[in-house]
């Protein structure tokens, strides 16, 4: 399965079955290529299951975002994108665990991105996830307890936010 980040969960309702052109247009905003930023592909991360996806989302949030904030993502089955051109994408400066899983759905036209949006909206196996900021912080604290060296990769803003929470009781989640 694949993790697709940079989405807004409310644009990807589950179990809807039917969707409107307005739904497609809204979800398309998450997938559209920012050609003005020289984007050529849609970034996805290969994951085995939902737990691994949450770990990848958390690692992304912790190491590539300046500060804790909500993180939305969708999980899509292999079959939903198996026919699309994929390219392994290694990002210099990214945590190795992220870089190892990173691919791009490459070379799509705007029309093909719209068709992919429609396909993914209709995919019954697609799952949508929303981690609010508080949950991201709690998961980050647990992750730092398990892997203290991760704290070295956090921005000063992350560290400043997490420091007061270190004395709170730990969450099991």
C-alpha positions as CSV (number, residue, x, y, z in Angstrom):
1,X,0.0,0.0,0.0
2,X,1.0,3.6,-0.5
3,X,0.9,6.7,1.8
4,X,-0.1,9.9,0.0
5,X,0.7,12.9,2.1
6,X,-0.1,16.6,1.5
7,X,-3.8,16.1,1.5
8,X,-6.7,17.6,3.5
9,X,-8.7,14.7,5.0
10,X,-12.0,16.5,4.5
11,X,-11.5,16.3,0.8
12,X,-11.3,12.5,0.9
13,X,-14.4,11.1,2.5
14,X,-14.6,7.4,2.9
15,X,-17.4,5.1,1.9
16,X,-19.1,7.8,-0.1
17,X,-19.6,5.6,-3.2
18,X,-20.8,8.5,-5.2
19,X,-19.1,11.8,-5.6
20,X,-19.7,15.0,-7.4
21,X,-17.5,17.1,-9.8
22,X,-17.1,19.5,-6.9
23,X,-15.7,16.6,-4.8
24,X,-13.3,15.7,-7.6
25,X,-12.2,19.4,-8.0
26,X,-11.6,19.7,-4.2
27,X,-9.5,16.5,-4.0
28,X,-7.7,17.4,-7.2
29,X,-6.2,20.4,-5.4
30,X,-4.3,17.9,-3.2
31,X,-2.9,15.9,-6.1
32,X,-2.3,18.6,-8.8
33,X,1.3,19.1,-9.7
34,X,2.6,22.5,-8.8
35,X,4.3,23.0,-12.1
36,X,5.3,26.6,-11.0
37,X,7.5,24.7,-8.4
38,X,8.9,22.4,-11.0
39,X,6.9,19.4,-9.7
40,X,6.9,16.5,-12.1
41,X,5.4,13.7,-9.9
42,X,3.1,12.9,-7.0
43,X,5.1,11.9,-4.0
44,X,4.1,8.5,-2.3
45,X,5.6,6.3,0.3
46,X,5.6,2.5,0.2
47,X,4.2,1.1,3.5
48,X,3.2,-2.4,4.6
49,X,0.2,-1.5,6.8
50,X,-1.6,1.2,8.7
51,X,0.8,1.1,11.7
52,X,3.8,1.6,9.4
53,X,2.0,4.4,7.6
54,X,1.4,6.2,10.9
55,X,5.1,5.8,11.7
56,X,6.1,7.2,8.3
57,X,3.7,10.1,8.7
58,X,5.0,10.8,12.1
59,X,8.7,10.6,11.0
60,X,7.9,13.0,8.1
61,X,6.2,15.4,10.5
62,X,9.0,15.3,13.0
63,X,12.0,15.6,10.6
64,X,10.6,17.6,7.7
65,X,8.3,20.1,9.2
66,X,9.5,23.1,11.3
67,X,6.9,22.7,14.0
68,X,4.3,20.2,15.2
69,X,1.0,20.5,13.3
70,X,-1.8,18.3,12.1
71,X,-0.9,15.7,9.5
72,X,-3.5,14.2,7.1
73,X,-2.8,11.4,4.7
74,X,-4.5,8.7,2.7
75,X,-3.5,5.1,2.2
76,X,-4.2,3.6,-1.2
77,X,-3.8,0.0,-2.2
78,X,-1.1,-1.1,-4.7
79,X,-3.8,-2.0,-7.3
80,X,-5.1,1.6,-7.4
81,X,-1.8,2.9,-8.9
82,X,-0.2,-0.3,-10.3
83,X,-0.6,0.8,-13.9
84,X,1.0,4.3,-13.4
85,X,4.6,5.2,-14.1
86,X,6.6,5.1,-10.8
87,X,10.1,6.3,-10.1
88,X,12.2,5.7,-7.0
89,X,12.9,9.1,-5.5
90,X,15.8,9.5,-3.1
91,X,15.7,12.8,-1.2
92,X,19.0,14.0,0.1
93,X,18.7,15.2,3.7
94,X,15.6,13.1,4.4
95,X,15.7,10.5,7.1
96,X,16.8,7.2,5.6
97,X,13.6,5.5,6.6
98,X,11.6,8.0,4.5
99,X,14.0,8.1,1.6
100,X,14.0,4.3,1.3
101,X,10.2,4.3,0.9
102,X,9.8,7.4,-1.3
103,X,8.6,7.1,-4.9
104,X,6.9,9.4,-7.4
105,X,4.1,8.8,-9.7
106,X,5.8,10.4,-12.6
107,X,5.0,12.1,-15.8
108,X,1.3,12.6,-15.5
109,X,-0.5,15.3,-17.4
110,X,-3.1,17.5,-15.6
111,X,-5.9,15.4,-17.2
112,X,-4.3,12.2,-15.9
113,X,-4.0,13.7,-12.5
114,X,-7.7,14.5,-12.6
115,X,-8.4,10.9,-13.7
116,X,-6.3,9.6,-10.8
117,X,-8.2,11.8,-8.4
118,X,-11.5,10.3,-9.6
119,X,-10.1,6.8,-9.4
120,X,-8.9,7.3,-5.8
121,X,-12.1,8.9,-4.7
122,X,-13.9,5.9,-5.9
123,X,-11.5,3.4,-4.5
124,X,-13.3,1.5,-1.7
125,X,-10.0,0.3,-0.2
126,X,-8.6,3.9,0.2
127,X,-8.4,5.0,3.8
128,X,-8.2,8.6,5.1
129,X,-6.3,9.5,8.2
130,X,-6.1,12.7,10.3
131,X,-3.6,13.2,13.1
132,X,-4.4,16.4,15.0
133,X,-1.5,18.4,16.4
134,X,-1.9,17.0,19.9
135,X,-1.8,13.5,18.7
136,X,1.3,14.2,16.6
137,X,3.0,15.6,19.7
138,X,2.1,12.6,21.8
139,X,3.3,10.2,19.2
140,X,6.5,12.2,18.8
141,X,7.2,12.0,22.5
142,X,6.7,8.3,22.5
143,X,8.9,7.9,19.4
144,X,11.7,10.0,21.1
145,X,11.5,7.8,24.2
146,X,12.0,4.7,21.9
147,X,14.6,6.4,19.7
148,X,16.3,9.3,21.6
149,X,18.5,10.1,18.7
150,X,15.5,11.4,16.8
151,X,15.5,14.5,19.0
152,X,18.7,15.5,17.3
153,X,16.8,15.8,14.0
154,X,14.0,18.1,15.3
155,X,13.9,21.8,14.7
156,X,14.2,24.2,17.7
157,X,10.5,24.9,17.4
158,X,9.7,21.2,17.7
159,X,11.9,21.0,20.8
160,X,10.4,24.1,22.4
161,X,6.9,22.7,21.9
162,X,7.6,19.2,23.2
163,X,9.7,20.2,26.3
164,X,6.7,21.2,28.5
165,X,4.9,18.0,27.5
166,X,7.8,15.7,28.6
167,X,6.4,15.8,32.2
168,X,2.9,14.8,31.2
169,X,1.8,11.1,31.6
170,X,2.7,9.1,28.5
171,X,0.0,8.1,26.0
172,X,-0.2,4.4,24.9
173,X,-1.1,5.5,21.4
